[in-house]
Amino acid sequence: MALPSFTNASISGISKSFESFILINSSSTSVTGHEPARQINFTAKAGDTDLKFLGLFIVKDDKGYSIAFGSLINSYSKDLPIAQKMINLFQLVNMTTVRHP
């Protein structure tokens, strides 16, 4: 799976999951300084609640990964630095399966 395909499929799924989905922007970025990623920002409604989100999409070894942060639209700017710190710590690591006899 390529990053553009994964991103487009993810955005399509998200847009169907929320009322009043509005994509604010979509841009290239990286995670942990080297993994190519796509970042989106969007607003949406859940009932009467206005929300704002940041989404990151990464593809590595043909597997898609997503990271999402969402907050009440009025709290987003205040909450974003904490979420950004957590995102900056994100790493994709190789996992191996250990079989026990």
N, C-alpha and C positions, 0 to 999 in steps of 0.2 A: 504494500500500500504506500502510495506517495503522500507526502505532506499536504499538497493542495487538495487531493481527493479526500483525505481524512478531515481536513479543515472544512471543506464544503459540506460533507455529509454531517459533520458535527453541528455546524451552523443551521443546517436544515432541520435536524432533530430538535435543537434547542428552540428554534423559532416556532415549532409546532407544540412545544411544551408550555409555553407562556403566552399570556394575553399581551397584546400591544408590544410585541418584540420590535425593538428598533436597534439596528446595528449602527453604532457610532463610528467605529473605525476598525480596521484590520491591518496589521503590519507585521513585517518580518522581524524576528528577534532571535535570541538564543537563550538557552537554559544552561546554567552553570558555566557560562562563558563560551561554550563550544557546541552544544547540541542545537542544530537549527530548529526553530519553532515558529509558530504563528500565534500572535496575540490579538485578541479581539476585546472590544469594550462594547457593552450593549445595555440598554434599559429594557425593563419589562414590568408587567403588573402580575401580582398574585392576589386575586380578589381586588380589594381596594388599596392594596399596598404597592407603592412605587419602589422598585428595586433597581440597583445598578450592579453590573457584573464585569469582572475581568476573567477572560478565559485564555488558557494557553494550550496549544496542541503540539505534540511532538510525535514523530515517527522514528523508531529505531529498530533495526532488525525486523522490518515488516510488521511491527506491532505499534498500534496507536495508543498514545497516552494523553490524558487531558488533566489539567489542573484548573480549578475554578474557585473564584472568590466572589461572594455576593454580599451585599449589605443594603440596608435601607438607603434610599437615594440621598437623604439628608445626612447620613452618617458616613457615606462612602469615603469622602476625602479624609476624614479623621481616622477611619479604620484601615485604609489602604496601606500605610507604612508598615503595619504589623503583618499584614498578609504578604507584602512584598519581601519582608525579611524571611518569612517561611518559604516563599517561592525560591528565593535566592539560595536556600540550603538544599533544594531538591536536587537529587542525583539519580541517574539511571545506572544501576549497578548490575553486573552479570551475576545471575543466580544459578547455582548448580543444585541438582537434586542428589541428595545422598541416600543411597539405598542401604538399609541395614539387613544383614542376613537373617 
